[in-house]
Amino acid sequence: MKNFYRKVAFGLGPNEQAPSDPLEWAKNQLNDIPEFSWKGKILPEKELRNYYRDYVYGDRKVLRKKFKNDKEGYKREKNKLRHATGQKFWWNLELCIRYSEALKSETPVLAKLWYFWGNHFAISEKDFLAQYTTGAYQREIIRANMNQNFEKMAQEATIGWSMIHHLDNEQNIGPKSQEAKWAREKGKTKGVNENHARELLELHTVSPDCGYTQEDVIQMAYIMSGWRPKWGKKRLETGDVHFNPDAHEPGTKIVLGKKYKRGRKSLSVAITDLVNHPSCRKFIAMKLCRYLITDNPTEDMMEPIIKAWEKSDGFLPEVHKAAIEVAFNYSDKYNKFQNPENWLLQMSKMADVDLIPSPSFMDLYQLGNKPIKDQRALERLMDELGQHPYLAKQPNGWSDISEDWMSPELLIRRLVYAREAYYKKSGKSQTTKFYEEMIEKNYDNPSEILQIINQYKELVHKHVILFNLPETLKS
Amino acid sequence: MKISRRNFLKGSATTLFFAGFNFPVLANTDKKKNLVVIMLRGGMDGLCAVPIIGDKNFEKRRKDLILDRTIKLDSDFALHPKLKNFHNLWKKNLGAVVHATNIPYTKRSHFDGQNLMETGGHIPYAVKTGWLGRGMKLAELKGDGLALALPMPLLLRGIPSNDNFYPSKKRLPRTELLKLLKSIYAEKSEHDLANMMEIIANRSTMSSGGTSMSRKNSSLALKAGLELKKINGPRVAVFEVDGFDTHAAQGGVNGSHSDSLIEMDSIFKSLEMGLGNEIQNTLVLTLTEFGRTIEQNGGRGTEHGYGSAIFMTGGLLKKSQVYADWPGLKRKELFEGRDLNSTIDARSVYASAMSTVFDIDFKRIQKEVFWGDKLQNLSEKLFKS
């Protein structure tokens, strides 16, 4: 049962007592969205997007022209521009905010589910989104909607600037739209870009299990045509998302057998229909079970979550509570292989590793400068562990299948960074007694584990073994 | 301009397929053959790497990017002067080029293009495995892939238990600790973990104390060569080279595109060194998402284009040659009036390479890896059987 604390959160820290009712402890964290526990600076997405704008404009419209014959000069000035717009800093700040929720907040269960949703509506590696806006998107659109219906999150994520830009919907132009006509007059062709529409169906809502066809994807793309950032000479592609009727495909569209009229409203109507499709709740229930419980969820696991969804109309706190309860009920039978990020947070919480730089230290950063090494520690660490949360390779996010995290190098990282982490612990937690209590509190087989790790005398070795035992790798 | 559709690859569409046999597995199992793929990310400019000789259209449109002192490969094509290692291989009949080729993707997005170059599909993100992974699965090469990267590249997805190598900057724990973990995994029936820990423990005994290896592609390639050389080592290796997206200051011989090409070139060399004689049983191929525009842009760079080139090295090549069904560079011959056309589906080259190295009938690869798409069997033309 104790693995439940690690399964749905990150285990119990040194100052936490085991709750008398673990299930209630977990469920009580899911009703509200508290303020961030990070006490330093937190920038709104719009402001960060402006830094991104300054970077792309400066590079594309200024430096590339100015230094066309000077490779070294171009490199040098581009580096200056990176620092002038905080390119190496913001995402480190975002990681501080993100990990404080796991390690320092009263709601680690909410944090673990936040990471799930951020990955579900993933903004994968593209341009420099990760360095500027992905973290803010995950705060303002994902986390902020975790006490709402799934529909609201889906609506906002779909027309969020990050998502629209990430999935190329600005290039999605109805072939019979006004813009396509203008293009034809100039001898150019413009047409549909299905990317975003496909991911909305496949990854974000109904999944291929619902049996949509390629024609459904195209029709969905027609519905989405015209949704794009407001273009400006200086803003380039970083303007707020709006609906531009000139790029919208005229006529009625049919997706999954239902008709949609032309115009601005049809996208939101279509999303409402998608999130209410039975395949959507089944898909989300499966993914929640896969994330929390096992690579191969059973129908029995998914059923209570689907029921809670139906009863509450997809109200996320209820869906989350149902998922947590299923995880609780199966916690003795199933252990889930933890991805590198969750593993790191687990180790940091239980072993009291000083992972996150302090707010006052981060706030020392001044634009125009290269951040100092310790201000960039998190970004580098996550990259080294193989799972920077803002750099998933594809729009389907990071995998939650064990096999994808098993490679020699990825396991080597866990060995070497377990060791590194040990040296970031406070002196008072570098004692045998500390480890005995921590293991007692967080593991179901403490005496067996102690027997194993006590084969080594030095505490650092005990630490490395403990955090690479199957009991830790799988929770 | 002498060249007019020479060195046709078209003729080789006649295949090795024997009628009456159902997908015969070619019998040639006595020697270990290796396949290496180098992914060139950002859009490799085939016309910078292997420029055409004496084409007025080309020279006119790329005034500031024309290279000095190129190396003449044949009467029609030259080689970027910094690709010295490739040139050495070429001289030994160990280097060849397929030109005016690309994956069938024409939309010019890195994001989609890189996905498709790895999946081999037509619709971005529709396929979740890589063509190389699927080919290895067909050849039953489980555990035979080596990625020189930390996450497994999509290209290798589709078959489990691949190895990867991307040295950590930190020191591994002592070997006996690794062995202890391995025995715990084995005791608890965590077989995958136990296998991985075995590999790690072996690695730790090989490494020399605390000196961590460089992550430069040239040293990774040396390591890969040494591993591929082993009879029980991996048979497939995958590299990545970034930085080909040169919208500005692409430059000439010392430009930024050259920097990335030089990195690619260093892989050729290190692989050869690591492989020793086994270079004879190895095939190295490059892969990119698209080429670049013929015309230079306002920043003396180039934009995203279409047709590019594939570099090939290794002893499984038939001979040193630039293979092309040259489409020409007059405006009407260009793709959408701006890009070098692709006259050879690059996947034909990759499918033929897998057929040669994995000893699997081409048609089986065509059918099971590339969904029966219309591809040419170039095995006979390009490679030794």
Interface residues (C-beta under 8 A of the other chain):
Chain A: R60 L63 R64 K65 F67 K68 N69 D70 K71 Y74 K126 D168 E194 N195 R198 E199 E202 E384 G386 K393 Q394 P395 N396 E403 D404 M406 S407 P408 E409 L410 L411 I412 R413 L415 V416 Y417 R419 E420 I452 Q455 Y456 H461 V464 I465 N468 L469 P470 L473
Chain B: D64 S109 F111 D112 N115 I123 P124 Y125 A126 K128 A147 L150 P151 M152 L154 P160 N162 D163 N164 F165 Y166 S168 K169 K170 R171 L172 P173 L177 L178 L180 L181 I184 Y185 K188 E190 D192 L193 M196 M197 I199 I200 R203 H247 A248 A249 G251 N254 G255 S256 G298 G299 R300 G301
